[in-house]
Amino acid sequence: MSLDQAGPATLPEAGPTSRKPGRTAGGAAGRSGHSRRGGRWWTPWLFLAPALLLFLYFKFIPMVSALTMSFQDVQPYLGNKWVGTDNYATVLQSDGFREAAWHTVVLAAGQTAGSMALGLVLALLMEGQGRRLGFIRSAAFLPVVVPIAVVAELWRIMYHPSSDGMLNSLLGLVGLGPSGFINDPDSSMASIMVTGIWRGAPYDMMIFLAGLTGVDRGLYEAAKVDGASRFQRVWHVTVPGLRSVFSILFILAAIRGLRVFTEVFLLTNGGPDGSTEVVMTLIYKLGLEQNRLGVGAAGAVLLFLATLVLTVVVHLLRRRESK
């Protein structure tokens, strides 16, 4: 057979019909992939929609309303009157607000330092993968999941000022006299601080445990070979390795301390003699007990701004250190 005769039989047809199936399949695959991708973008928002609606109705709308009320003399059923910044001036010039702000700063600083220190100690003691350690960590975390109202009532019982109270009985065993705790102006702030540390330390412990997994174990071995003690290994290896964790916990603990309300309200309600009055309890009394909603809203806005400034400052310092 000659080459001229075999040519037409062996060469495939390269007409338009040979490309159509490929283009059709590719186009169908492209449209199918596009439709799948187009159908996915709204799926997360669908699941988030209930929570977002709740946040919108119970958080964001009240925040905007509070900002508006802070510039008004709120008169329910009579109409609000615009007063400008008079509410802010009333709050800032009030002696009660200054004392409450100072108490809030002291309480926030004490609870932040105490919970972080105790949380780090607990994390170092409970670091590991043992089954018993898992049970102990779960037991230590219980104060975080217990409702704050139950925690406050529990500590109220332990702080009973009589000599047969729980903590006073323990003090009597070491020869110390009974203390008034939350009923004594000299010890009420420290008593509330201890309660906040007891409840916040387990939360910090869990975050420290997560951060300890990222610390290089080789550094511990190298420090041990160099003759470093256990405390030196913790101070020069563990603490620098947890620097980012410290900054995150500081922000969270500081915000938690600045917004403290429930334990103070349930244990002392700002007493005795205003020794534990904090900004949140003062705002509650101004807004709901004295029916000065505009002044209370102004105090809430000032507290929000203080929290925002603290968060931004810590974030900027953290970015500067990371460079």
C-alpha positions as CSV (number, residue, x, y, z in Angstrom):
1,M,0.0,0.0,0.0
2,S,1.3,3.4,-0.9
3,L,1.7,6.3,1.5
4,D,-0.8,8.3,-0.4
5,Q,-3.4,5.6,0.1
6,A,-2.7,5.1,3.8
7,G,-2.6,8.8,4.7
8,P,-6.3,9.6,4.7
9,A,-7.1,6.4,6.6
10,T,-4.6,7.0,9.5
11,L,-4.9,10.7,10.1
12,P,-7.7,11.6,12.6
13,E,-10.3,14.1,11.7
14,A,-9.5,17.5,13.3
15,G,-12.8,19.1,12.6
16,P,-14.8,21.3,14.8
17,T,-16.8,18.3,16.0
18,S,-13.7,16.8,17.7
19,R,-13.3,19.9,20.0
20,K,-16.9,20.4,20.9
21,P,-17.1,17.5,23.5
22,G,-14.0,18.9,25.2
23,R,-15.3,22.4,25.4
24,T,-18.7,21.2,26.5
25,A,-17.2,19.1,29.3
26,G,-14.9,21.8,30.3
27,G,-17.6,24.4,30.3
28,A,-19.9,22.1,32.3
29,A,-17.2,21.5,34.8
30,G,-16.4,25.2,35.1
31,R,-20.1,26.0,35.5
32,S,-20.5,23.2,38.1
33,G,-17.4,24.4,40.0
34,H,-18.6,28.0,39.8
35,S,-22.0,27.0,41.1
36,R,-20.5,25.0,44.0
37,R,-18.2,27.9,44.9
38,G,-21.1,30.3,44.5
39,G,-23.3,28.2,46.8
40,R,-20.7,28.0,49.6
41,W,-20.1,31.6,50.4
42,W,-23.4,32.1,52.2
43,T,-23.4,28.8,54.1
44,P,-21.2,30.1,57.0
45,W,-23.3,33.2,57.2
46,L,-26.5,31.1,57.4
47,F,-25.2,29.3,60.5
48,L,-24.0,32.6,62.0
49,A,-27.2,34.4,61.3
50,P,-29.0,33.5,64.6
51,A,-26.0,34.6,66.7
52,L,-25.5,37.7,64.7
53,L,-29.1,38.7,65.1
54,L,-28.9,38.2,68.8
55,F,-25.7,40.2,69.0
56,L,-27.3,42.9,66.9
57,Y,-30.5,43.1,69.0
58,F,-29.0,42.6,72.5
59,K,-25.6,44.2,72.1
60,F,-24.9,46.5,69.2
61,I,-28.3,48.3,69.2
62,P,-28.1,48.9,73.0
63,M,-24.6,50.2,72.5
64,V,-25.7,52.8,70.0
65,S,-28.7,53.7,72.2
66,A,-26.4,54.1,75.2
67,L,-24.1,56.4,73.2
68,T,-27.1,58.5,72.2
69,M,-28.5,58.6,75.8
70,S,-25.2,59.8,77.2
71,F,-25.9,63.2,75.5
72,Q,-29.4,63.4,76.7
73,D,-31.5,64.0,79.8
74,V,-33.5,60.8,79.7
75,Q,-37.1,61.2,80.8
76,P,-39.1,58.0,80.2
77,Y,-42.5,58.6,78.7
78,L,-41.9,62.4,78.7
79,G,-39.3,62.7,75.9
80,N,-35.5,63.0,76.1
81,K,-33.8,66.4,76.2
82,W,-30.5,67.1,74.5
83,V,-27.9,68.3,77.1
84,G,-24.7,67.8,75.2
85,T,-21.7,66.8,77.3
86,D,-23.3,67.8,80.6
87,N,-23.6,64.1,81.6
88,Y,-19.9,63.5,81.0
89,A,-19.0,66.6,83.1
90,T,-21.3,65.3,85.9
91,V,-19.6,62.0,85.9
92,L,-16.0,63.2,85.7
93,Q,-16.6,65.9,88.4
94,S,-18.2,63.5,90.8
95,D,-16.1,62.5,93.8
96,G,-17.9,59.1,93.8
97,F,-16.8,58.4,90.3
98,R,-13.2,59.2,91.0
99,E,-13.2,56.9,94.0
100,A,-14.9,54.2,92.0
101,A,-12.5,54.6,89.1
102,W,-9.5,54.2,91.6
103,H,-11.1,51.2,93.2
104,T,-11.6,49.7,89.7
105,V,-8.0,50.2,88.7
106,V,-6.7,48.7,92.0
107,L,-9.0,45.7,91.7
108,A,-8.2,45.2,88.0
109,A,-4.4,45.4,88.7
110,G,-4.6,43.0,91.6
111,Q,-6.8,40.5,89.9
112,T,-4.8,40.6,86.7
113,A,-1.4,40.1,88.4
114,G,-2.8,37.5,90.9
115,S,-4.7,35.4,88.4
116,M,-1.8,35.4,85.9
117,A,0.8,34.5,88.5
118,L,-1.4,31.7,90.0
119,G,-2.4,30.5,86.6
120,L,1.3,30.2,85.5
121,V,2.1,28.2,88.7
122,L,-0.8,25.9,88.1
123,A,0.1,25.4,84.5
124,L,3.7,24.5,85.4
125,L,2.5,22.0,88.0
126,M,-0.1,20.4,85.7
127,E,1.9,20.3,82.5
128,G,2.0,16.9,81.0
129,Q,-0.1,14.2,79.3
130,G,-0.9,11.9,82.2
131,R,-4.5,10.7,82.7
132,R,-4.5,11.9,86.3
133,L,-3.3,15.3,85.2
134,G,-6.2,15.6,82.8
135,F,-8.6,15.0,85.7
136,I,-6.8,17.5,87.9
137,R,-6.9,20.1,85.2
138,S,-10.6,19.6,84.7
139,A,-11.2,19.9,88.5
140,A,-9.1,23.0,88.7
141,F,-11.1,24.6,85.8
142,L,-14.4,24.2,87.6
143,P,-14.4,27.8,89.1
144,V,-14.6,29.2,85.6
145,V,-17.7,27.2,84.5
146,V,-19.5,27.7,87.8
147,P,-21.9,30.7,87.6
148,I,-20.6,33.8,89.2
149,A,-23.7,34.1,91.4
150,V,-22.9,30.7,92.9
151,V,-19.2,31.7,93.3
152,A,-20.2,34.9,95.1
153,E,-22.6,33.1,97.5
154,L,-20.0,30.5,98.2
155,W,-17.4,33.1,99.2
156,R,-20.0,35.0,101.1
157,I,-20.4,32.0,103.3
158,M,-16.7,31.5,103.7
159,Y,-16.2,35.1,104.5
160,H,-18.7,35.0,107.4
161,P,-17.3,37.5,110.0
162,S,-18.0,35.5,113.1
163,S,-15.3,33.4,114.8
164,D,-16.9,30.2,113.7
165,G,-16.9,31.2,110.0
166,M,-15.0,28.9,107.7
167,L,-12.0,31.1,107.0
168,N,-12.0,32.6,110.5
169,S,-11.9,29.1,111.9
170,L,-8.8,28.4,109.8
171,L,-7.2,31.7,111.0
172,G,-8.0,30.7,114.5
173,L,-5.9,27.5,114.1
174,V,-2.8,29.6,113.5
175,G,-3.5,32.0,116.3
176,L,-5.0,34.9,114.3
177,G,-8.0,36.8,115.3
178,P,-11.3,36.8,113.4
179,S,-11.5,39.1,110.4
180,G,-14.5,41.0,109.1
181,F,-13.4,40.3,105.5
182,I,-16.1,41.9,103.2
183,N,-17.7,43.5,106.2
184,D,-14.6,45.5,107.1
185,P,-13.6,48.5,105.0
186,D,-9.9,47.7,105.5
187,S,-10.2,44.2,104.1
188,S,-13.2,44.2,101.8
189,M,-11.3,45.2,98.7
190,A,-8.6,42.5,99.3
191,S,-11.4,39.9,99.9
192,I,-13.1,40.6,96.6
193,M,-9.7,40.5,94.9
194,V,-9.0,37.0,96.3
195,T,-12.4,35.9,95.0
196,G,-11.6,37.2,91.5
197,I,-8.2,35.6,91.5
198,W,-9.6,32.3,92.5
199,R,-12.1,32.4,89.7
200,G,-9.8,33.8,87.0
201,A,-6.6,31.8,87.6
202,P,-7.9,28.5,86.1
203,Y,-8.8,30.3,82.9
204,D,-5.3,31.7,82.6
205,M,-3.9,28.3,83.5
206,M,-5.5,26.7,80.4
207,I,-4.1,29.4,78.1
208,F,-0.7,29.0,79.7
209,L,-0.9,25.2,79.2
210,A,-1.6,25.8,75.5
211,G,1.3,28.2,75.3
212,L,3.7,25.8,77.0
213,T,3.4,23.3,74.1
214,G,5.1,25.8,71.9
215,V,8.2,26.3,74.1
216,D,11.3,24.5,72.6
217,R,12.1,21.5,74.9
218,G,15.7,21.6,73.7
219,L,16.2,24.9,75.5
220,Y,15.3,23.2,78.8
221,E,17.9,20.5,78.2
222,A,20.6,23.0,77.2
223,A,19.9,25.1,80.3
224,K,19.9,21.9,82.5
225,V,23.3,20.9,81.1
226,D,24.6,24.4,81.8
227,G,23.7,23.9,85.5
228,A,20.6,26.1,85.6
229,S,18.2,25.5,88.5
230,R,14.5,24.9,88.0
231,F,13.7,28.5,88.8
232,Q,16.3,29.7,86.4
233,R,14.9,27.5,83.6
234,V,11.5,28.9,84.2
235,W,12.6,32.5,84.4
236,H,15.0,32.4,81.4
237,V,13.3,29.8,79.1
238,T,9.6,29.5,80.0
239,V,8.7,33.1,80.6
240,P,10.4,34.5,77.4
241,G,8.7,31.7,75.5
242,L,5.3,32.7,76.8
243,R,5.7,36.4,76.0
244,S,2.9,36.5,73.4
245,V,0.7,34.5,75.8
246,F,1.3,37.1,78.5
247,S,0.3,39.9,76.3
248,I,-3.0,38.2,75.3
249,L,-3.8,37.3,78.9
250,F,-3.0,40.8,80.1
251,I,-5.5,42.2,77.7
252,L,-8.2,39.7,78.6
253,A,-7.6,39.9,82.4
254,A,-7.4,43.7,82.4
255,I,-10.7,44.0,80.5
256,R,-12.2,41.5,82.9
257,G,-11.0,43.5,85.8
258,L,-12.2,46.8,84.5
259,R,-15.7,45.4,83.9
260,V,-16.0,43.7,87.3
261,F,-19.5,44.0,88.6
262,T,-21.3,40.8,89.6
263,E,-19.0,39.7,92.4
264,V,-18.9,43.2,93.9
265,F,-22.6,43.7,93.5
266,L,-23.4,40.3,95.2
267,L,-20.8,40.4,97.9
268,T,-20.8,44.1,99.1
269,N,-22.8,46.2,96.6
270,G,-20.1,48.8,96.9
271,G,-19.9,48.8,100.7
272,P,-19.0,49.0,103.4
273,D,-18.9,52.8,103.4
274,G,-18.1,52.8,99.6
275,S,-14.8,50.9,100.1
276,T,-15.5,48.6,97.2
277,E,-17.5,50.9,94.9
278,V,-16.4,50.3,91.3
279,V,-17.4,52.0,88.1
280,M,-19.9,49.3,87.1
281,T,-21.7,49.3,90.4
282,L,-21.8,53.2,90.4
283,I,-23.2,53.1,86.8
284,Y,-25.9,50.7,87.9
285,K,-26.9,52.9,90.9
286,L,-26.9,56.1,88.8
287,G,-28.8,54.6,85.9
288,L,-31.3,52.2,87.6
289,E,-31.6,53.1,91.3
290,Q,-31.4,56.9,90.9
291,N,-33.1,56.9,87.5
292,R,-30.4,59.1,86.0
293,L,-30.0,57.0,82.8
294,G,-28.1,59.7,80.9
295,V,-25.4,60.0,83.5
296,G,-25.2,56.2,83.8
297,A,-24.9,55.9,80.0
298,A,-22.1,58.5,80.0
299,G,-20.2,56.5,82.7
300,A,-20.6,53.3,80.6
301,V,-19.2,55.1,77.5
302,L,-16.2,56.4,79.5
303,L,-15.5,52.8,80.7
304,F,-15.7,51.5,77.2
305,L,-13.3,54.1,76.0
306,A,-10.9,53.3,78.8
307,T,-11.0,49.6,77.9
308,L,-10.5,50.4,74.2
309,V,-7.5,52.6,74.9
310,L,-5.9,50.0,77.1
311,T,-6.4,47.3,74.4
312,V,-5.0,49.5,71.6
313,V,-2.0,50.5,73.7
314,V,-1.1,46.9,74.6
315,H,-1.6,45.9,71.0
316,L,0.8,48.6,69.8
317,L,3.4,47.7,72.4
318,R,3.2,44.1,71.3
319,R,3.7,45.0,67.7
320,R,6.7,47.1,68.5
321,E,8.3,44.3,70.5
322,S,7.7,41.8,67.7
323,K,9.6,44.0,65.1
